[in-house]
Amino acid sequence: MSAQDGTCGRTPLHHAVEQDNLAVAGFLILEANCDVDATTLDGNTPLHIAAASGLKGQTALLVAAGADTTLQNSDDETAFDLANVAEVQEILDEDEALSTDPSQDDELTAGLTGLTLGLGDMEKLDPYIRRKMAQRLDPSTGADWRELARRLGLGTLENAFAIHSSPTTQVLAQYEAADGSVKTLRQVLHDMRRGDVLEILQDRHDSGFDSGLGSQSLSASRSEEMASYEAGSSNVSPSSSLRKGATSLDSTRKAGNFRPIRQHQDVF
């Protein structure tokens, strides 16, 4: 997937970045293992193109994928030299700071460990669960989707997530692509003290319910409750119940509290 075209030597990743197609660029990087530092005939990498075009999301994606920010093209220009948007320059600056600050490298490595050792079962979370989680985490207040991304080792993609209408769903999608596990996600939400979101995840995931009427539906749960009720009431025979009711009625009559219901009368 890193084959160059015959005109200027661009790879599919160069074209995806130029067209600002994050979905395709992400697929080429995560699934097709494209070379993020592939150069055109004039020495430009995909990061050069993203920076020169002011594409924040593409720049963040490439930096997170390990693109070399120090590479120069045939004009001795780095991606930072071509960047003309403050947000893009900030992303490239942050990458330089990360590479020179060992403590930040350790934090990122710790976050990525959860991904590397994950069980890869995020596909169990159906779109309904993700939407409900996004409704709680998308608003930028307190421990929001940004902290979730950072704790999952995806903090360097923050700017790429931010340009979407629902950053949380993008975080979950990237976490799934990185072979993340539901167990780690739960622990992260617990550490974030987001019990409201954790409740959504646990209730829906533990029950096996999904929006497509999955493995264990609510009707199955209701059937179990009904079976339990019938088992508890099976010790009482119908005849004994009737006798008990009749005795209660006789007692009411003897106490003088019984008044027969009058027949309906036409008042007109």
C-alpha positions in Angstrom: 0.0 0.0 0.0 3.0 2.3 -0.2 3.4 2.1 -3.9 4.1 5.5 -5.5 2.2 6.9 -8.5 4.0 7.7 -11.7 3.6 11.4 -11.7 5.0 12.8 -8.4 5.7 9.7 -6.4 2.8 10.0 -4.0 1.5 7.0 -2.1 -2.2 6.3 -1.2 -1.5 7.9 2.2 -0.3 11.1 0.5 -3.5 11.2 -1.4 -5.7 10.4 1.6 -4.0 13.2 3.6 -4.3 15.7 0.7 -8.0 15.0 0.5 -8.3 15.3 4.3 -10.0 11.8 4.5 -9.3 10.8 8.1 -11.1 7.5 7.8 -9.0 6.3 4.8 -5.8 7.7 6.3 -6.5 5.9 9.6 -7.2 2.7 7.8 -4.0 2.9 5.7 -1.9 3.5 8.9 -3.6 1.1 11.3 -4.7 -1.7 9.0 -2.6 -1.5 5.8 0.6 -0.6 7.6 1.5 2.2 5.2 4.9 3.9 5.6 4.0 7.2 7.3 7.4 8.7 6.3 7.1 7.8 2.6 8.4 10.6 0.4 7.4 12.0 -2.9 9.9 12.8 -5.7 10.4 16.2 -4.1 10.9 14.7 -0.7 7.6 15.6 0.9 6.1 13.2 3.5 2.4 13.0 4.2 3.2 15.1 7.3 4.6 17.8 5.0 1.4 17.9 3.0 -0.8 17.9 6.2 1.2 20.7 7.7 1.3 22.8 4.6 -2.4 22.4 4.1 -3.2 23.4 7.7 -4.9 20.0 8.4 -5.0 19.6 12.2 -6.7 16.2 12.2 -4.3 14.7 9.7 -1.3 16.2 11.4 -2.3 14.8 14.8 -3.0 11.4 13.2 0.4 11.2 11.5 2.3 12.4 14.6 0.5 9.9 16.8 1.4 7.2 14.2 5.1 8.0 14.7 5.8 10.3 11.7 9.2 11.9 11.8 8.8 15.6 12.3 12.4 16.3 11.5 12.5 15.0 8.0 13.3 17.6 5.3 12.2 17.8 1.7 14.3 18.7 -1.3 14.1 22.3 -0.2 15.4 21.5 3.2 12.0 22.2 4.8 10.5 20.3 7.7 6.8 20.0 8.3 7.0 22.7 10.9 8.6 25.0 8.3 5.6 24.6 6.1 3.0 24.9 8.8 1.0 28.1 8.5 -1.7 27.3 11.1 -1.1 27.9 14.8 -2.9 24.7 15.8 -0.8 22.6 13.5 2.4 24.3 14.7 1.3 23.5 18.3 0.8 19.8 17.5 4.3 19.6 16.0 5.8 21.5 18.9 4.1 19.1 21.4 5.6 16.2 19.5 9.1 17.7 19.9 8.5 18.3 23.6 7.3 14.7 24.0 10.4 13.3 22.4 12.7 15.3 24.7 10.8 14.8 27.9 11.3 11.3 29.3 8.5 11.6 31.8 6.0 12.2 29.1 7.3 9.2 27.1 6.8 7.1 30.2 3.2 8.3 30.6 2.4 7.5 27.0 4.1 4.1 27.2 2.0 3.3 30.3 -1.2 4.2 28.5 -0.3 2.2 25.4 0.5 -0.9 27.5 -3.2 -1.2 28.2 -3.8 -1.3 24.4 -1.0 -3.8 23.7 -2.2 -6.2 26.4 -5.9 -5.7 25.7 -8.2 -8.6 24.8 -9.5 -6.9 21.8 -13.2 -7.3 22.7 -14.4 -3.7 22.0 -16.6 -4.9 19.2 -19.0 -6.1 21.9 -20.0 -2.5 22.5 -22.8 -1.8 20.0 -23.5 1.7 18.6 -26.3 2.3 21.1 -23.9 2.0 24.1 -21.3 4.2 22.4 -23.9 6.9 21.7 -25.1 6.9 25.3 -21.5 7.2 26.5 -20.8 10.0 24.1 -23.8 12.0 25.4 -22.1 12.0 28.8 -18.5 12.4 27.7 -18.7 14.8 24.7 -19.5 17.9 26.7 -16.2 19.6 27.6 -16.7 19.6 31.4 -14.5 17.9 34.0 -13.3 14.4 33.2 -14.5 14.4 29.6 -13.5 12.6 26.4 -10.1 14.3 26.4 -9.1 12.7 29.7 -10.5 9.4 28.4 -8.3 9.6 25.3 -5.2 10.5 27.4 -5.8 7.6 29.9 -6.2 5.2 27.0 -2.9 6.3 25.5 -4.6 8.3 22.6 -3.9 11.8 23.9 -1.8 12.7 20.9 -4.8 12.3 18.7 -6.9 14.8 20.7 -6.9 17.4 17.9 -8.0 14.8 15.4 -10.9 13.8 17.7 -11.9 17.3 18.4 -12.9 18.1 14.8 -15.6 15.5 14.9 -19.2 16.1 16.1 -18.8 13.3 18.6 -15.2 13.0 19.8 -16.0 10.2 22.2 -17.2 7.8 19.4 -13.9 8.5 17.6 -11.9 7.8 20.7 -13.7 4.4 21.2 -13.2 3.6 17.5 -9.5 4.2 17.7 -9.3 2.3 20.9 -11.0 -0.6 19.3 -8.6 -0.4 16.3 -5.7 -0.6 18.8 -7.0 -3.9 20.2 -8.4 -2.3 23.3 -10.4 -4.2 25.9 -13.6 -3.5 27.7 -12.0 -4.4 31.0 -9.4 -1.7 30.6 -12.1 0.8 29.5 -14.1 0.1 32.7 -11.0 0.6 34.9 -10.2 3.9 33.2 -13.8 5.2 33.7 -13.6 4.1 37.3 -10.3 6.0 37.8 -11.9 9.1 36.1 -14.7 8.8 38.7 -17.3 8.7 35.9 -19.7 6.4 37.6 -22.5 7.7 35.4 -20.8 6.5 32.2 -19.5 3.3 33.9 -23.1 2.5 34.8 -24.2 2.7 31.2 -21.3 0.5 30.1 -21.8 -2.1 32.8 -25.6 -2.3 32.6 -25.7 -2.7 28.9 -22.6 -4.8 28.4 -23.1 -7.2 31.3 -26.7 -7.9 30.3 -25.5 -9.0 26.8 -28.1 -6.6 25.4 -27.4 -4.8 22.1 -29.5 -2.7 19.8 -29.8 -5.6 17.4 -31.5 -7.9 19.9 -28.3 -9.7 20.8 -27.4 -12.8 22.7 -29.5 -12.2 25.9 -32.5 -10.0 25.4 -34.7 -8.4 28.0 -37.4 -10.9 27.3 -35.1 -13.6 28.5 -34.6 -11.8 31.8 -38.3 -11.3 32.2 -38.8 -15.0 31.5 -36.4 -15.9 34.3 -38.3 -13.6 36.7 -41.6 -15.2 35.8 -40.2 -18.7 36.3 -39.0 -17.6 39.8 -42.4 -16.1 40.6 -44.2 -19.3 39.6 -41.8 -21.4 41.6 -42.4 -19.3 44.7 -46.2 -19.5 44.3 -46.4 -23.2 43.4 -46.6 -24.2 47.1 -50.0 -22.7 47.5 -52.9 -24.8 46.1 -55.7 -23.1 44.2 -58.3 -24.6 46.6 -56.6 -23.3 49.7 -56.5 -19.8 48.1 -60.2 -19.9 47.4 -61.0 -21.1 51.0 -58.9 -18.3 52.4 -60.8 -15.8 50.3 -64.2 -17.1 51.3 -63.3 -17.0 55.0 -62.2 -13.4 54.6 -65.5 -12.5 52.9 -67.6 -14.2 55.7 -65.7 -12.3 58.3 -66.5 -9.0 56.6 -70.2 -9.8 56.4 -70.4 -10.7 60.1 -68.7 -7.5 61.1 -71.5 -5.6 59.4 -69.2 -3.9 57.0 -70.5 -5.6 53.9 -72.8 -3.6 51.6 -73.9 -5.3 48.3 -73.3 -3.4 45.2 -76.5 -1.9 43.9 -77.7 -2.8 40.5 -77.3 -0.2 37.9 -80.3 2.0 37.7 -81.3 4.2 34.8 -81.6 7.7 36.2 -83.2 9.2 33.1 
